[in-house]
Amino acid sequence: MTDTLKVALIGCGRIGGGYSGAMTQTASHASGYVRDPRVELVAACDSDEQARTRFAQQWGVARMFSDYEALFAGTALDIVSVCTWDDQHVGAVRAAVAAGIKAIVCEKPLAPTAAEASDLVQLCRESGVQLAVGYQRRWEPAHCAVRDFVAEGGLG
């Protein structure tokens, strides 16, 4: 068996892992990572101390940082999820590439402008970094119900 991939999250809020109740099991980056035996969620960072504390307790992550510079300096990683506010995506993706991360999953939008998004795509391509922009909820029960409703002719 191969070694597990080491994963970290940048942003410990709702998208990163802060949903409560039933949504916790289906709608966060952390929930996906902890359920996949190929990866190990080893660290996370967030500037909000309460978010870090809540995330660490909920997901059993011991290595918590207040910023991604400290995260990258102190942790060997393969994959990073960028789950911050939109205006912070560009800096986080650039820092992840500079840190030698192999794969980045960034929440939408990738960047505030099309030009910045294009620059990030080019940077990742030139650096051999796999980049994915994620905001798919196609398997979340409410979205499946809407899909089925439309497919069954519920809208006209």
DSSP file with accessible surface (Angstrom, degrees, kcal/mol):
  #  RESIDUE AA STRUCTURE BP1 BP2  ACC     N-H-->O    O-->H-N    N-H-->O    O-->H-N    TCO  KAPPA ALPHA  PHI   PSI    X-CA   Y-CA   Z-CA
    1    1 A M              0   0  210      0, 0.0     2,-0.1     0, 0.0     3,-0.1   0.000 360.0 360.0 360.0 142.1    0.0    0.0    0.0
    2    2 A T        -     0   0  122      1,-0.1     2,-0.0     0, 0.0     0, 0.0  -0.387 360.0 -88.8 -81.0 162.6    1.2    3.5   -0.8
    3    3 A D        -     0   0  151      1,-0.1    -1,-0.1    -2,-0.1     2,-0.1  -0.352  48.1-104.6 -65.4 151.5    1.6    6.3    1.7
    4    4 A T        -     0   0   39      1,-0.1     2,-0.4    -3,-0.1    35,-0.2  -0.430  34.7-108.7 -75.2 152.8   -1.4    8.4    2.4
    5    5 A L  E     -a   39   0A  69     33,-2.6    35,-2.9    -2,-0.1     2,-0.5  -0.666  29.4-127.5 -81.7 135.8   -1.4   11.9    0.9
    6    6 A K  E     -a   40   0A  69     -2,-0.4    72,-2.9    33,-0.2    73,-2.2  -0.744  31.2-170.8 -89.5 126.9   -1.0   14.7    3.5
    7    7 A V  E     -ab  41  79A   0     33,-2.8    35,-2.7    -2,-0.5    36,-1.1  -0.902  11.3-178.0-122.9 145.5   -3.8   17.3    3.3
    8    8 A A  E     -ab  43  80A   0     71,-1.7    73,-2.2    -2,-0.3     2,-0.4  -0.964  16.7-138.5-136.3 155.7   -4.3   20.7    4.9
    9    9 A L  E     -ab  44  81A   0     34,-1.4    36,-1.9    -2,-0.3     2,-0.7  -0.927   0.6-154.4-112.9 139.7   -7.1   23.3    4.7
   10   10 A I  E    S+ab  45  82A   4     71,-3.0    73,-3.6    -2,-0.4    36,-0.2  -0.960  80.3  32.3-108.0 108.6   -6.7   27.0    4.5
   11   11 A G        -     0   0    3     34,-3.2    35,-0.2    -2,-0.7    -1,-0.1   0.441  62.1-157.3 107.4 111.0   -9.9   28.4    6.0
   12   12 A C        +     0   0    1      4,-0.1    34,-0.1    36,-0.1    43,-0.1   0.091  56.7 107.5-106.4  21.2  -11.7   26.6    8.8
   13   13 A G  S  >>S-     0   0   26     70,-0.4     4,-2.8     4,-0.1     5,-2.3   0.185  91.2 -55.8 -81.5-154.1  -15.2   28.1    8.3
   14   14 A R  I  4>S+     0   0  164      4,-0.3     5,-0.8     3,-0.2    13,-0.0   0.891 134.9  43.2 -58.8 -46.3  -18.3   26.5    6.9
   15   15 A I  I  45S+     0   0   35     68,-0.2    14,-2.1     1,-0.2    15,-0.2   0.911 115.5  49.7 -69.4 -39.4  -17.0   25.3    3.6
   16   16 A G  I  45S-     0   0    0     67,-0.4    14,-2.5    12,-0.2    -2,-0.2   0.902 142.7 -55.2 -66.4 -40.3  -13.7   24.1    5.1
   17   17 A G  I  <5S+     0   0    0     -4,-2.8    -3,-0.2    12,-0.2    -2,-0.2   0.422 102.7 108.1 175.1  12.7  -15.5   22.1    7.8
   18   18 A G  I   < +     0   0   19     -5,-2.3    -4,-0.3     2,-0.0    -3,-0.1   0.334  39.7 119.2 -98.2   6.5  -17.8   24.1    9.9
   19   19 A Y      < -     0   0   34     -5,-0.8     2,-0.2    -6,-0.2     9,-0.0  -0.411  52.3-145.0 -64.2 150.2  -21.2   23.0    8.9
   20   20 A S    >   +     0   0  101     -2,-0.1     3,-0.9     3,-0.1     4,-0.2  -0.715  52.6   7.4-113.1 167.3  -23.2   21.5   11.7
   21   21 A G  G >  S-     0   0   58     -2,-0.2     3,-1.4     1,-0.2     4,-0.5  -0.281 125.8 -13.3  66.8-146.7  -25.7   18.7   11.9
   22   22 A A  G >  S+     0   0   89      1,-0.3     3,-1.3     2,-0.2     4,-0.4   0.829 130.0  65.8 -61.3 -32.3  -26.4   16.5    8.8
   23   23 A M  G X> S+     0   0   60     -3,-0.9     4,-2.7     1,-0.3     3,-1.2   0.785  86.2  72.5 -63.7 -25.1  -24.5   18.9    6.5
   24   24 A T  G <4 S+     0   0   13     -3,-1.4    -1,-0.3     1,-0.3     4,-0.2   0.864  95.9  51.7 -56.8 -34.4  -21.3   18.1    8.3
   25   25 A Q  G <4 S+     0   0  103     -3,-1.3    -1,-0.3    -4,-0.5    -2,-0.2   0.654 125.6  19.2 -80.4 -15.0  -21.2   14.7    6.7
   26   26 A T  T <4 S+     0   0   72     -3,-1.2    -2,-0.2    -4,-0.4    -1,-0.2   0.610 114.3  56.5-128.6 -14.7  -21.7   15.9    3.1
   27   27 A A  S  < S+     0   0    6     -4,-2.7     2,-0.3    -5,-0.1    -3,-0.1   0.014  84.4  71.7-124.2  30.0  -20.8   19.5    2.6
   28   28 A S  S  > S-     0   0   13     -4,-0.2     4,-1.6     1,-0.1   -12,-0.2  -0.979  70.6-124.7-140.7 157.6  -17.3   20.3    3.7
   29   29 A H  H  > S+     0   0   27    -14,-2.1     4,-2.4    -2,-0.3     5,-0.2   0.923 112.1  54.5 -62.2 -44.0  -13.8   19.7    2.5
   30   30 A A  H  > S+     0   0    0    -14,-2.5     4,-2.8   -15,-0.2     5,-0.3   0.909 104.7  53.3 -58.6 -42.5  -12.8   18.2    5.9
   31   31 A S  H  > S+     0   0    2      1,-0.2     4,-1.1     2,-0.2    -1,-0.2   0.899 110.0  48.2 -63.6 -37.5  -15.7   15.7    5.7
   32   32 A G  H  < S+     0   0   40     -4,-1.6     4,-0.4     1,-0.2    -1,-0.2   0.924 113.5  47.0 -66.6 -42.7  -14.5   14.5    2.3
   33   33 A Y  H >< S+     0   0   29     -4,-2.4     3,-1.4     1,-0.2     6,-0.3   0.924 109.7  50.7 -67.2 -44.3  -10.9   14.2    3.4
   34   34 A V  H 3< S+     0   0   71     -4,-2.8    -1,-0.2     1,-0.3    -2,-0.2   0.753 109.7  52.7 -69.9 -18.4  -11.5   12.3    6.6
   35   35 A R  T 3< S+     0   0  148     -4,-1.1    -1,-0.3    -5,-0.3    -2,-0.2   0.499  93.3  83.2 -91.7  -2.9  -13.7    9.8    4.9
   36   36 A D    X   -     0   0   40     -3,-1.4     3,-1.7    -4,-0.4    -1,-0.0  -0.879  64.3-157.4-105.8 116.0  -11.1    9.0    2.2
   37   37 A P  T 3  S+     0   0  104      0, 0.0    -1,-0.1     0, 0.0    -4,-0.0   0.659  88.4  68.4 -68.1 -10.8   -8.5    6.4    3.3
   38   38 A R  T 3  S+     0   0  171    -34,-0.1   -33,-2.6    -5,-0.0     2,-0.3   0.613 101.4  49.5 -81.6 -12.5   -6.1    7.7    0.7
   39   39 A V  E <   -a    5   0A  20     -3,-1.7     2,-0.4    -6,-0.3   -33,-0.2  -0.884  63.7-151.6-127.7 158.9   -5.6   11.0    2.5
   40   40 A E  E     -a    6   0A  88    -35,-2.9   -33,-2.8    -2,-0.3     2,-0.9  -0.988  17.0-139.2-130.1 120.9   -4.8   12.2    5.9
   41   41 A L  E     +a    7   0A  20     -2,-0.4   -33,-0.2   -35,-0.2     3,-0.1  -0.706  36.1 162.6 -78.0 106.5   -6.0   15.6    7.1
   42   42 A V  E     +     0   0A  26    -35,-2.7    21,-0.7    -2,-0.9     2,-0.3   0.647  51.5   2.0-106.5 -19.0   -3.0   16.8    9.0
   43   43 A A  E     -ac   8  63A   0    -36,-1.1   -34,-1.4    19,-0.1     2,-0.3  -0.988  49.2-172.9-162.4 165.3   -3.3   20.5    9.4
   44   44 A A  E     -ac   9  64A   0     19,-1.7    21,-2.1    -2,-0.3     2,-0.3  -0.974   9.1-152.6-157.8 162.9   -5.4   23.6    8.9
   45   45 A C  E     +ac  10  65A   2    -36,-1.9   -34,-3.2    -2,-0.3     2,-0.3  -0.991  17.4 159.4-142.7 152.1   -5.1   27.4    9.3
   46   46 A D        -     0   0   28     19,-2.0     6,-0.1    -2,-0.3    21,-0.1  -0.904  39.2-133.1-164.1 143.4   -7.5   30.3    9.8
   47   47 A S  S    S+     0   0  102     -2,-0.3     2,-0.7     4,-0.0    19,-0.1   0.730  89.5  84.3 -73.7 -18.9   -6.9   33.8   11.2
   48   48 A D     >  -     0   0   74      1,-0.2     4,-2.2    -3,-0.0     5,-0.2  -0.746  67.5-157.0 -89.5 115.5  -10.0   33.4   13.5
   49   49 A E  H  > S+     0   0  133     -2,-0.7     4,-2.5     1,-0.2     5,-0.2   0.878  92.6  52.5 -61.0 -39.7   -9.0   31.6   16.7
   50   50 A Q  H  > S+     0   0  144      2,-0.2     4,-2.6     1,-0.2    -1,-0.2   0.907 108.8  50.4 -64.3 -40.1  -12.5   30.4   17.4
   51   51 A A  H  > S+     0   0    4      2,-0.2     4,-2.6     1,-0.2    -2,-0.2   0.919 111.0  49.4 -63.4 -41.9  -12.7   28.9   14.0
   52   52 A R  H  X S+     0   0   46     -4,-2.2     4,-2.8     2,-0.2    -2,-0.2   0.930 112.5  47.3 -61.8 -45.7   -9.4   27.1   14.5
   53   53 A T  H  X S+     0   0   65     -4,-2.5     4,-2.2     2,-0.2     5,-0.2   0.939 113.7  46.8 -62.8 -46.8  -10.5   25.8   17.9
   54   54 A R  H  X S+     0   0  116     -4,-2.6     4,-2.7     1,-0.2     5,-0.2   0.932 114.4  47.8 -61.2 -45.2  -13.8   24.5   16.6
   55   55 A F  H  X S+     0   0    3     -4,-2.6     4,-2.7    -5,-0.2     6,-0.4   0.932 110.4  51.0 -62.8 -47.3  -12.3   22.9   13.6
   56   56 A A  H  X>S+     0   0   24     -4,-2.8     4,-1.2     1,-0.2     5,-0.8   0.909 114.7  43.8 -58.9 -41.7   -9.5   21.2   15.6
   57   57 A Q  H  <5S+     0   0  154     -4,-2.2    -1,-0.2    -5,-0.2    -2,-0.2   0.923 115.7  46.7 -70.2 -44.1  -12.1   19.7   18.0
   58   58 A Q  H  <5S+     0   0   73     -4,-2.7    -2,-0.2    -5,-0.2    -1,-0.2   0.890 125.8  27.5 -67.1 -38.6  -14.6   18.7   15.3
   59   59 A W  H  <5S-     0   0   36     -4,-2.7    -1,-0.2    -5,-0.2    -2,-0.2   0.392 101.7-119.1-110.7   2.2  -12.1   17.0   13.0
   60   60 A G  T  <5 +     0   0   69     -4,-1.2     2,-0.6    -5,-0.3    -3,-0.2   0.842  56.1 155.6  66.9  34.4   -9.3   15.9   15.4
   61   61 A V      < -     0   0    5     -5,-0.8    -1,-0.2    -6,-0.4    -2,-0.1  -0.846  22.3-177.4 -99.5 120.7   -6.6   18.0   13.7
   62   62 A A        +     0   0   99     -2,-0.6     2,-1.1   -20,-0.2    -1,-0.1   0.808  64.6  75.1 -87.7 -32.6   -3.8   18.9   16.1
   63   63 A R  E     +c   43   0A 110    -21,-0.7   -19,-1.7    -7,-0.1     2,-0.4  -0.715  62.2 164.5 -90.0 101.3   -1.6   21.1   13.8
   64   64 A M  E     -c   44   0A  42     -2,-1.1     2,-0.3   -21,-0.2   -19,-0.2  -0.934  12.7-173.1-120.5 140.7   -3.4   24.4   13.6
   65   65 A F  E     -c   45   0A  37    -21,-2.1   -19,-2.0    -2,-0.4     3,-0.1  -0.917  29.2-137.2-132.1 156.2   -2.0   27.7   12.3
   66   66 A S  S    S+     0   0   59     -2,-0.3     2,-0.3   -21,-0.2   -21,-0.1   0.620  89.9  18.7 -88.7 -13.3   -3.1   31.3   12.2
   67   67 A D  S  > S-     0   0   63    -23,-0.1     4,-1.8     1,-0.1     3,-0.2  -0.989  74.7-116.6-152.7 160.6   -1.8   31.9    8.6
   68   68 A Y  H  > S+     0   0   49     -2,-0.3     4,-2.8     1,-0.2     5,-0.2   0.762 108.8  64.6 -75.0 -22.6   -0.8   29.8    5.6
   69   69 A E  H  > S+     0   0  113      2,-0.2     4,-2.0     1,-0.2    -1,-0.2   0.946 107.9  42.3 -61.6 -45.7    2.8   31.0    5.6
   70   70 A A  H  > S+     0   0   36      2,-0.2     4,-1.8    -3,-0.2    -2,-0.2   0.898 112.8  54.8 -66.0 -39.2    3.3   29.3    9.0
   71   71 A L  H  X S+     0   0    0     -4,-1.8     4,-0.8     1,-0.2     3,-0.3   0.960 112.1  42.2 -57.4 -51.3    1.3   26.3    7.7
   72   72 A F  H  < S+     0   0   31     -4,-2.8     3,-0.4     1,-0.2    -1,-0.2   0.852 113.1  53.2 -68.7 -33.0    3.6   25.8    4.7
   73   73 A A  H  < S+     0   0   92     -4,-2.0    -1,-0.2    -5,-0.2    -2,-0.2   0.826 119.0  33.9 -70.4 -28.9    6.8   26.5    6.7
   74   74 A G  H  < S+     0   0   36     -4,-1.8     2,-0.4    -3,-0.3    -1,-0.2   0.358 110.2  61.2-112.2   7.8    5.9   23.9    9.3
   75   75 A T     <  -     0   0   20     -4,-0.8     2,-0.5    -3,-0.4    -1,-0.1  -0.986  64.7-137.9-144.2 129.2    4.1   21.1    7.5
   76   76 A A        +     0   0   88     -2,-0.4     2,-0.3    -3,-0.0    -3,-0.1  -0.745  40.7 175.7 -82.1 123.2    5.0   18.7    4.6
   77   77 A L        -     0   0   19     -2,-0.5    25,-0.2    22,-0.2   -70,-0.2  -0.935  37.8-174.0-134.0 153.9    1.9   18.5    2.4
   78   78 A D  S    S+     0   0   26    -72,-2.9    25,-1.6     1,-0.3    24,-1.1   0.701  80.2  27.5-107.5 -39.7    0.6   17.0   -0.8
   79   79 A I  E     -bd   7 103A  24    -73,-2.2   -71,-1.7    23,-0.2     2,-0.4  -0.973  60.0-170.1-130.7 143.1   -2.8   18.7   -1.2
   80   80 A V  E     -bd   8 104A   0     23,-1.9    25,-2.6    -2,-0.4     2,-0.5  -0.999  10.5-153.0-132.7 135.4   -4.3   21.9    0.0
   81   81 A S  E     -bd   9 105A   0    -73,-2.2   -71,-3.0    -2,-0.4     2,-0.7  -0.936  10.9-150.1-102.4 128.8   -7.9   23.1    0.0
   82   82 A V  E     +bd  10 106A   0     23,-3.1    25,-2.4    -2,-0.5   -71,-0.2  -0.890  29.1 159.7-100.7 109.1   -8.3   26.9   -0.2
   83   83 A C        +     0   0   15    -73,-3.6   -67,-0.4    -2,-0.7   -70,-0.4  -0.178  32.1 117.1-124.0  35.7  -11.6   27.6    1.6
   84   84 A T  S    S-     0   0   23      1,-0.2     5,-0.1   -69,-0.1    23,-0.1  -0.302  76.4 -63.6 -92.6-177.1  -11.2   31.3    2.5
   85   85 A W    >   -     0   0  198      1,-0.1     3,-2.2    -2,-0.1     4,-0.4  -0.323  57.7-105.4 -63.8 151.8  -13.1   34.4    1.4
   86   86 A D  G >  S+     0   0   78      1,-0.3     3,-1.6     2,-0.2     4,-0.4   0.836 116.8  59.4 -51.2 -42.5  -12.8   35.0   -2.3
   87   87 A D  G 3  S+     0   0  121      1,-0.3    -1,-0.3     2,-0.1     4,-0.3   0.601 103.5  54.1 -70.1  -6.1  -10.4   37.9   -2.0
   88   88 A Q  G <> S+     0   0   83     -3,-2.2     4,-1.9     1,-0.1    -1,-0.3   0.478  83.0  87.9-103.0  -3.2   -7.8   35.7   -0.3
   89   89 A H  H <> S+     0   0    0     -3,-1.6     4,-2.9    -4,-0.4     5,-0.3   0.910  83.0  54.1 -64.1 -45.2   -7.7   32.9   -3.0
   90   90 A V  H  > S+     0   0   23     -4,-0.4     4,-2.6     1,-0.2     5,-0.2   0.945 111.6  43.9 -58.9 -49.9   -5.0   34.4   -5.2
   91   91 A G  H  > S+     0   0   29     -4,-0.3     4,-2.4     1,-0.2    -1,-0.2   0.908 115.2  48.8 -62.3 -41.4   -2.5   34.8   -2.3
   92   92 A A  H  X S+     0   0    0     -4,-1.9     4,-2.3     2,-0.2    -1,-0.2   0.915 112.7  46.8 -67.5 -42.0   -3.2   31.4   -0.9
   93   93 A V  H  X S+     0   0    0     -4,-2.9     4,-2.5     2,-0.2     5,-0.2   0.940 113.1  49.1 -65.8 -44.9   -2.9   29.6   -4.3
   94   94 A R  H  X S+     0   0  105     -4,-2.6     4,-2.5    -5,-0.3    -2,-0.2   0.920 112.2  48.5 -60.1 -42.8    0.3   31.4   -5.1
   95   95 A A  H  X S+     0   0   22     -4,-2.4     4,-1.8    -5,-0.2    -1,-0.2   0.890 110.0  52.2 -65.8 -37.5    1.8   30.5   -1.7
   96   96 A A  H  <>S+     0   0    0     -4,-2.3     5,-2.2     2,-0.2     4,-0.3   0.918 110.3  47.7 -65.3 -42.3    0.8   26.9   -2.1
   97   97 A V  H ><5S+     0   0   16     -4,-2.5     3,-1.7     1,-0.2    -2,-0.2   0.946 111.6  50.3 -62.0 -46.1    2.5   26.7   -5.5
   98   98 A A  H 3<5S+     0   0   89     -4,-2.5    -1,-0.2     1,-0.3    -2,-0.2   0.827 106.5  56.7 -61.8 -30.4    5.6   28.3   -4.0
   99   99 A A  T 3<5S-     0   0   49     -4,-1.8    -1,-0.3    -5,-0.2    -2,-0.2   0.491 119.1-110.2 -80.7  -4.0    5.5   25.8   -1.2
  100  100 A G  T < 5 +     0   0   52     -3,-1.7    -3,-0.2    -4,-0.3    -2,-0.1   0.685  53.6 170.6  85.2  19.7    5.7   22.9   -3.6
  101  101 A I      < -     0   0    6     -5,-2.2    -1,-0.2     1,-0.1   -23,-0.2  -0.385  26.6-149.7 -64.1 138.9    2.1   21.6   -3.1
  102  102 A K  S    S+     0   0  125    -24,-1.1    28,-2.4     1,-0.2     2,-0.3   0.781  75.5  19.2 -82.9 -31.0    1.2   19.0   -5.7
  103  103 A A  E     -de  79 130A  24    -25,-1.6   -23,-1.9    26,-0.2     2,-0.4  -0.995  62.0-165.0-146.2 139.6   -2.5   19.6   -5.9
  104  104 A I  E     -de  80 131A   1     26,-3.0    28,-2.6    -2,-0.3     2,-0.6  -0.989   5.2-165.4-127.7 130.1   -4.8   22.6   -4.9
  105  105 A V  E     -de  81 132A  35    -25,-2.6   -23,-3.1    -2,-0.4     2,-0.4  -0.974  18.9-173.7-110.7 115.6   -8.6   22.5   -4.5
  106  106 A C  E     -de  82 133A   0     26,-3.1    28,-2.2    -2,-0.6   -23,-0.2  -0.928  22.1-123.1-114.6 133.9   -9.8   26.1   -4.5
  107  107 A E  E     - e   0 134A  17    -25,-2.4    28,-0.2    -2,-0.4   -23,-0.1  -0.298  55.6 -54.3 -64.7 158.4  -13.3   27.2   -3.8
  108  108 A K  S    S+     0   0  103     26,-0.9    -1,-0.1     2,-0.1     2,-0.1  -0.461 114.7  43.1 -79.1 152.0  -15.0   29.3   -6.4
  109  109 A P        -     0   0   47      0, 0.0   -20,-0.1     0, 0.0    -2,-0.1   0.713  68.5-155.8 -75.6 154.7  -14.3   31.9   -7.7
  110  110 A L  S    S-     0   0   15      1,-0.2   -17,-0.1    -4,-0.1    -3,-0.1   0.895  76.9  -7.2 -59.9 -40.0  -10.7   31.1   -8.3
  111  111 A A  S    S-     0   0    8    -22,-0.1    -1,-0.2   -21,-0.1   -24,-0.1  -0.969  71.3-106.5-152.3 162.6   -9.8   34.8   -8.3
  112  112 A P  S    S+     0   0   80      0, 0.0     2,-0.3     0, 0.0   -25,-0.1   0.778 103.4  34.7 -66.4 -26.4  -11.7   38.2   -8.3
  113  113 A T  S  > S-     0   0   70      1,-0.1     4,-2.3    -4,-0.0     5,-0.2  -0.916  78.9-122.4-128.1 158.2  -10.9   38.8  -12.0
  114  114 A A  H  > S+     0   0   86     -2,-0.3     4,-2.7     1,-0.2     5,-0.2   0.877 113.5  55.4 -63.9 -36.5  -10.6   36.6  -15.1
  115  115 A A  H  > S+     0   0   65      2,-0.2     4,-2.3     1,-0.2    -1,-0.2   0.923 109.1  46.0 -64.3 -43.4   -7.1   37.9  -15.7
  116  116 A E  H  > S+     0   0   70      2,-0.2     4,-2.2     1,-0.2    -1,-0.2   0.900 112.5  51.0 -66.1 -39.6   -6.0   36.8  -12.2
  117  117 A A  H  X S+     0   0   23     -4,-2.3     4,-2.5     2,-0.2    -2,-0.2   0.932 110.1  49.6 -62.6 -43.5   -7.7   33.5  -12.6
  118  118 A S  H  X S+     0   0   75     -4,-2.7     4,-2.6     1,-0.2    -2,-0.2   0.908 109.2  52.5 -61.5 -41.1   -5.9   33.0  -15.9
  119  119 A D  H  X S+     0   0   87     -4,-2.3     4,-2.7     1,-0.2    -1,-0.2   0.903 110.0  48.5 -61.1 -42.0   -2.6   33.9  -14.3
  120  120 A L  H  X S+     0   0    0     -4,-2.2     4,-2.6     2,-0.2     5,-0.2   0.909 110.5  50.5 -65.9 -41.9   -3.2   31.3  -11.5
  121  121 A V  H  X S+     0   0   54     -4,-2.5     4,-2.6     2,-0.2    -2,-0.2   0.939 113.1  46.2 -60.6 -45.3   -4.1   28.6  -14.0
  122  122 A Q  H  X S+     0   0   78     -4,-2.6     4,-2.9     2,-0.2     5,-0.2   0.921 111.3  52.1 -64.1 -43.0   -0.9   29.4  -16.0
  123  123 A L  H  X S+     0   0   38     -4,-2.7     4,-1.7     1,-0.2    -2,-0.2   0.933 112.6  45.2 -58.6 -46.9    1.2   29.4  -12.8
  124  124 A C  H  X>S+     0   0    2     -4,-2.6     5,-2.6     2,-0.2     4,-0.7   0.920 112.9  50.5 -64.9 -42.5   -0.1   26.0  -11.8
  125  125 A R  H ><5S+     0   0  165     -4,-2.6     3,-1.1    -5,-0.2    -2,-0.2   0.946 112.6  45.7 -60.1 -47.9    0.4   24.6  -15.3
  126  126 A E  H 3<5S+     0   0  137     -4,-2.9    -1,-0.2     1,-0.3    -2,-0.2   0.799 115.3  48.2 -66.7 -27.5    4.0   25.8  -15.5
  127  127 A S  H 3<5S-     0   0   61     -4,-1.7    -1,-0.3    -5,-0.2    -2,-0.2   0.425 111.8-117.3 -92.8  -2.4    4.7   24.5  -12.0
  128  128 A G  T <<5 +     0   0   62     -3,-1.1     2,-0.5    -4,-0.7    -3,-0.2   0.776  64.1 147.8  71.6  27.4    3.1   21.1  -12.6
  129  129 A V      < -     0   0   14     -5,-2.6     2,-0.4    -6,-0.2    -1,-0.2  -0.815  48.5-130.0 -99.1 130.0    0.5   21.6   -9.9
  130  130 A Q  E     -e  103   0A 143    -28,-2.4   -26,-3.0    -2,-0.5     2,-0.4  -0.678  29.1-167.4 -76.3 127.6   -2.9   20.1  -10.3
  131  131 A L  E     +e  104   0A  46     -2,-0.4     2,-0.4   -28,-0.2   -26,-0.2  -0.976  11.0 176.6-123.2 129.1   -5.6   22.8   -9.8
  132  132 A A  E     -e  105   0A  50    -28,-2.6   -26,-3.1    -2,-0.4     2,-0.6  -0.994  20.6-148.2-129.8 139.1   -9.3   22.2   -9.3
  133  133 A V  E     -e  106   0A  74     -2,-0.4     2,-0.5   -28,-0.2   -26,-0.2  -0.937  27.2-161.9-105.5 118.1  -12.0   24.8   -8.6
  134  134 A G  E     +e  107   0A  20    -28,-2.2   -26,-0.9    -2,-0.6    -2,-0.0  -0.874  43.0 124.9-113.9 130.9  -14.6   23.2   -6.4
  135  135 A Y        +     0   0  109     -2,-0.5     2,-0.5   -28,-0.2    -1,-0.1  -0.077  36.4 141.8-163.2  46.9  -18.1   24.1   -5.7
  136  136 A Q        +     0   0  154      1,-0.1     3,-0.1     2,-0.0    -2,-0.0  -0.831  16.6 163.9 -96.7 129.4  -20.0   21.0   -6.6
  137  137 A R    >   +     0   0   40     -2,-0.5     3,-1.5     1,-0.1     6,-0.2  -0.074  30.5 131.8-126.2  31.3  -22.9   19.8   -4.6
  138  138 A R  T 3  S+     0   0  153      1,-0.3     9,-0.1     5,-0.1    -1,-0.1   0.723  76.2  43.4 -65.1 -18.4  -24.4   17.5   -7.1
  139  139 A W  T 3  S+     0   0  179   -113,-0.1    -1,-0.3    -3,-0.1    -2,-0.1   0.471  82.8 114.9-103.2  -2.8  -24.7   14.6   -4.6
  140  140 A E  S <> S-     0   0   27     -3,-1.5     4,-2.2     1,-0.1     3,-0.5  -0.468  75.5-122.0 -67.0 135.3  -26.1   16.7   -1.7
  141  141 A P  H  > S+     0   0   84      0, 0.0     4,-2.3     0, 0.0     5,-0.2   0.854 108.0  51.5 -53.2 -41.6  -29.7   15.5   -1.0
  142  142 A A  H  > S+     0   0   56      1,-0.2     4,-1.9     2,-0.2     5,-0.2   0.911 111.6  47.5 -64.9 -38.8  -31.4   18.9   -1.6
  143  143 A H  H  > S+     0   0   99     -3,-0.5     4,-2.5    -6,-0.2    -1,-0.2   0.886 110.4  52.2 -69.4 -36.9  -29.7   19.4   -4.9
  144  144 A C  H  X S+     0   0   23     -4,-2.2     4,-2.7     2,-0.2    -2,-0.2   0.901 107.7  52.7 -63.4 -39.3  -30.6   15.8   -5.9
  145  145 A A  H  X S+     0   0   57     -4,-2.3     4,-2.5    -5,-0.2    -2,-0.2   0.911 110.0  47.4 -64.1 -41.6  -34.3   16.5   -5.1
  146  146 A V  H  X S+     0   0   93     -4,-1.9     4,-2.5     2,-0.2     5,-0.3   0.937 111.7  50.8 -64.6 -45.1  -34.3   19.6   -7.3
  147  147 A R  H  X S+     0   0  118     -4,-2.5     4,-2.7     1,-0.2    -2,-0.2   0.941 112.8  46.0 -56.7 -46.7  -32.7   17.7  -10.1
  148  148 A D  H  X S+     0   0   65     -4,-2.7     4,-2.1     1,-0.2    -1,-0.2   0.900 110.2  53.7 -65.4 -40.4  -35.3   15.0   -9.8
  149  149 A F  H  <>S+     0   0  107     -4,-2.5     5,-2.7     2,-0.2     6,-0.3   0.931 113.1  43.1 -59.3 -46.7  -38.1   17.5   -9.6
  150  150 A V  H ><5S+     0   0   72     -4,-2.5     3,-1.9     1,-0.2     5,-0.3   0.932 112.7  52.3 -65.9 -44.3  -37.0   19.2  -12.8
  151  151 A A  H 3<5S+     0   0   84     -4,-2.7    -1,-0.2     1,-0.3    -2,-0.2   0.837 106.0  55.3 -63.6 -29.4  -36.3   15.8  -14.6
  152  152 A E  T 3<5S-     0   0  159     -4,-2.1    -1,-0.3    -5,-0.2    -2,-0.2   0.333 125.0-101.0 -86.7   7.8  -39.8   14.6  -13.7
  153  153 A G  T < 5S+     0   0   50     -3,-1.9     3,-0.3    -5,-0.1    -3,-0.2   0.681  74.6 143.6  85.7  19.1  -41.4   17.7  -15.4
  154  154 A G      < +     0   0   34     -5,-2.7     2,-0.5     1,-0.2    -4,-0.2   0.661  64.5  59.9 -67.9 -14.3  -42.0   19.7  -12.2
  155  155 A L              0   0  127     -5,-0.3    -1,-0.2    -6,-0.3    -2,-0.1  -0.583 360.0 360.0-116.2  72.5  -41.2   23.0  -13.9
  156  156 A G              0   0  112     -2,-0.5    -1,-0.2    -3,-0.3    -2,-0.1   0.561 360.0 360.0  80.4 360.0  -43.7   23.3  -16.7
